[in-house]
């Protein structure tokens, strides 16, 4: 059967699409989906959206705005087939020195926004019955280290969300990806920690070096594909062996 050129494209929605994994996934999914891209930085989103996408300015820390933006994307582009949550914020500081406001910000971006997104995904008004929710977690969820405890705790909650969402929303699927350290704008923003010496030591001490954003995107595309239709409720680690 040939594809109907007049048929609407399936709809992929990405929260946190302006950089890193989200931006890379936007480019990949746009090949055969209409992509709704949500982030605070609209300048980048407009360029990423192209002919097969729509950019939406949205702060994931504002739960009401996030809910309404998802509804607007569905109204404009149809029910969601692939929902990606990859918004993230890392704070590197001893827990004793982290303010309550900073803790709330880390939890809001890494976990609360994902919960709000998952609630929207769970509604039959917003997503098809065979749709897939994919969230980007971290090996920090299972291997919390000094200095990133708020981030680690939020990501651990995200892993629990993926597990429970798969059970509650079946036959919809929910999957997670837990990368190790990646060279992204989030880590580049901490040059005093993630400097050349850090990278060299990590690459030398990890069985397969350092994983890349491209490899994470490859995994995400597989997990959201029909080839992975029996995988749900799992968070898959991709860290080149760093957590062994």
C-alpha positions, 0 to 999 in steps of 0.5 A: 500500500502506498502512503497517501501524500494528503494524509496528515503526518503523525504528531511528535511533541518534544518538551525541552527541544531547543538544545541537546538531545531535544534539538537532535530528536526534533531533526530526526522526528521531523523526517516523518512527523509533524513536530511540536517543539516546546521550550523557553528559547523560541529563537532556536525553536523556529529554526528547528521547526522548519516546514514540518514543525511548530514552535511553542514558547513555554516554561516547563516550570509553569505547570498551568502554562505547560498543560495549556500549551500541550492542549494548543499543540494537540488542537493545531496538529492532532493527537500525539503519537510520540511524546518526548520529555527531555527538559532538564536542569542540573545544579552542582553544589553540596546539598547543604548549600542549595537553597529551597528555591534552587531545589524547587527549580531542579525538581520542577524542571526534571520531575514536575514538568514530566508529571504534568506532561505524563498527565496530558499524555495519559488523556485519550483526548491528547494521545492515541492509544498506541502512542509512546512517552519517552523521557530522558533520565540519567544514571545519576538516578541510580548512582547519586553522587555528592554535589548533584543530590537534588538532580539525582533525586528528581531523576529517580522520581522520573524513573518511577514515573516511567514504570508506573505510567506504563502500567496505568496507561497501557496499551500506550507505552512509556520508556525512559533513557538514562545516559551517562555524562554527555557533552551538551550545553547543560554540561558545557555550562559548568566548565569549572567542573566538566573541563578537559581533564574531567573528560580525559579521565572519564574517557580513559576510565569508561569501557567504551569511552563517552557516549554521544548525543547521536547515540542517545537519539538512536536509542530513543528512535528505536524505543519509540518505534514499532520494533520496540513494541514489547518494551514498556516501563523500562529505563534503558541505560546508555553510558558506555559502561560508566556505571559498571 
